[in-house]
Amino acid sequence: MTDATPTIWLNFDSHPTAAVGDQMMQMASELYPLHRSLTGSGVRDTLRIISRSVPIELRSVPSGQQVLDWQIPDEWKIGDAWVKNSSGKKLIDLAESTLHVVGYSTGIDQMVTCHQLAGHVHTLPEHPDWIPYRTSYYRPDWGFCVRHRDWQAMVRQSPDQPLHVRIDAQHQPGRLDYGELVLPGESKDEFLISTHICHPSLANDNLSGIVVAAQLARLLAEQPNRPMTFRFLFIPATIGAITWLSLNSSLLKHILAGLVLSNLGDAGPLTYKRSRRQNALIDQVAADTLARLAPGSQLRDFTPWGYDERQYCSPGFNLPVGRLTRTPEAEYPQYHTSADDLSLISAESLAQSLSMIARIITQFTAQAGGEPHAKVTAIQPCWSPPSSGECWDRECKQTNTHHSQVFDSTGRLRRCYLNLRPCGEPKLDRYGLYRSAGQTLKPELSRAILWMLSLSDGQTSLDDIATRSGCDPRLLSAATERLLQCKLLKELP
């Protein structure tokens, strides 16, 4: 990788940084109150606002359509939602915050006790003034998200009084909506920009990604000589990427690189997460650009969880798509809470993020005609073989003899497996493999399952997967057994 900075054909001269940052903050402020989810009017309103800045195509896919291992869900329509005490006072009210109702809640209209309501209330005791963000997209349930101090007050004031609970919600056949913009260039080779649009009233995650992507698209649209084609996707998380990949398999051969954008408005350092290939050109360029121009920036190796990079990088596609954030998801306390509001992001951070993406793109287009890139090298493990007989699968009550069939005499795993659903992440809840409220699947096992799905290509042994992932081999063994039982993996001779 050269140290020379190429001429920046993506020209910002007519767009002063401060003005660009202010424009993005204005769009974020307009988008913030909308009640977005996977589907529904909030998503359509969001796409219409984006379309005022850039000419995105509004696309829709009907409920029930099969997309890889998934189906487009019914559309969620939410009206009012509240909890009233016996005197008619609203103790919880959706009108006060879009986060108050669990996303995709089923409807309810009945009298309950405070004790009965407690099983459907989510709070954050460690942050008593914040409202958590929770969803139940694919498991029918209802619930409220509440400030912990407000919930404690409700329990004190109405321990035995009847409470009127109402969520005016419907799940009906409808459609999933997303936005797409293609900016043709001198080459049919494509650079993909993807960002998720489904979170309600959360500024960093992910209004920041939306407004940076929209502004980038606007600036690219103004460039007269784009060296390659740029494709922008504004999609609901997970199901949106899976839908686009399912419907556009013929286009994937043109994608040379891509970036998933999220969490770009906070004050943390820029963080690049490598693609599954680990050493694709986009990985090299992003690392080089950040090292030279963004002091304190961070690089992360690929993991098969996170945002939609995990769909683009799933083994059946294995696209060279990385992810750019500032502070990554779940690494700042305000993540998925009401504290992720407009005060958490700034015009300066948004503008700096946009500028760095422009420089990564400029560097990439200068390098894109180069030599093939090195094969992925293994990551050093962070585990050491445990000496006890405890099984890492905590749902398994047996000792490690339960897994002895996949170890040779030196404790090294030699077998290879093939992912039978390699295109996109399988819909794991169908197989009892998705960790959600009320389930006992442990996070360590959940992550081992994702690693096995990501790296089981028929040629990589369990030993190599353990090295790459840093998972204990016996934990991978437990995950393998689950996946074999679900017919998501095939053992190879």
Summary of the structure (lengths in Angstrom):
residues: 493
radius of gyration: 23.7
end to end distance: 40.5
largest distance: 73.4
contacts: 1676
relative contact order: 0.13
helix: 33%
strand: 21%
